[in-house]
Amino acid sequence: MHEMTDDELLAELGLSSDPVKTGKYTALQERVIAGFEDILRFFEEHGRAPRHGEHLNIFERIYAVRLDRIRQMPEAQTLLGDLDKFGLLQASQDPSENTDELSDDELLSELGVELDDSNVNVLRHVVSRDEKRAAEEIANRSKCEDFEVFQPLFSQAEADLQSGLRSTRRFAGDINIEQGEFVILGGQMAYVAERGETFRTPNGEPDARLRLIYSNGTESNLLLRSLQRALYKDEAGRRVLEPTAPNLFSDVWEDDDVASGTIYVLRSKSDHPFIAQHRELVHKIGVTGGSVQTRVANAKQDATFLLADVEIVATYKMSGINRVKLENLIHRVFGSAQINFTILDRFNNPVQPKEWFLVPIHVIDEALDKIRSGAITNYVYSPEQAKLIESNS
């Protein structure tokens, strides 16, 4: 029997006697090889090369970009040719991706990814491109040149919130935001001044361009869906609800309720020049739980009544009235016509009496009728037109 040499024995076993190359790779080459091996494992698991696409797994997108970069390397075939059992180096790069000169950290940043420092396989946060665009739109504000038009709206909305006529609700992905609505974003109130025509996004969702005015006198022109995303992500993001009629006549007793009360309208007999000139229009609107005559008996000694006698013009009997809510409601409706007096009381101290308004009596009658019916929340008084108008007009 022929005795086999060592070389023949190695050959029979499928081994080579050629000396093993022990040349060292550079740190960059080792990193490229390791990265390519990750791509090969992905191919073995999924039967295809990694692909681009925002709807895909973030790691697949990373591998896809990495593969594009490797294909651009002049030495890729020499360095990785023996490993490329699937022919991945021969495919062409996706022209829509520009990944030249990006490190892995820069690549992750570009993709909106933060990795947990203790575990590179754990994603802490992923920011989509849509979210990036939304944040940019929110941050991109300019000066509102006609803010004086919107300032009274903000003042009224804030007053309504303080008085309880309006309330806020956590924004929870509400379907729509309409023109004329208020929202709170980043701790700041904003008003939807304009809303463009609705159109469809590439994925079929409805969207529209908005003009959003902020209470600090700035504005931004952004998409509806961008605002929705920003409000949803903001833990303090809220929707400001429309005014609702206060419960003036509740069956539940409260500290400020009076069992049987009277709303009264007074006209001053003061000889103050302004009052004398507008006597038929200057009225005080108040509420008392007792007799109106008793309430005004000492008007000449009370700065609340302008230190002058008054005429009782009208009274309205009601039950279970909440005085504070009623006063807040009256101030909201007639706020634009409230008169700011400053007079000296009996002790020569300056006093600013409240609840005096420059408004015709027939409008007061109409307002109180609407208070009883609950329809008043849709109206405010217009001094220019001398009548109640719908609050959104």
CORCOR-V285896 format. One line per field, one symbol per residue. burial: b if it has 9 or more other C-alpha atoms within 8 Angstrom, else e. A space follows every 10 residues. Layout:
BEGIN
burial->???
END
This chain:
BEGIN
burial->eeeeeeeebb beeeeeeeee eeeeeeeebb ebbebbebbb ebbeeeeebb bbeeebeeeb bbbbbbbbbb beeeebeebb beebeeeebe eeeeeeeebe eeeeeebbbe bbbbbbeeee eebeebbbee bbbbbebbee beebeebeeb beebebbebb bebebbbeee beeeeeeeeb bbbbbeeebb bbbbbeeeeb eeeeeebbbb bbbbbebbbb bbbbebbbbb bbebebbbbb bebebbebee eeeeeebbeb bbbbbbbbbb eeeebbeebe bbbbbbbbbe ebeebbeebb ebbebbbbbb ebeebeebbb bbbebbbbbb bbbbbebbee eebbbeeeee bebebbbbbb eebbeebeeb beeebbbbbb bbbeebebbe eee
END
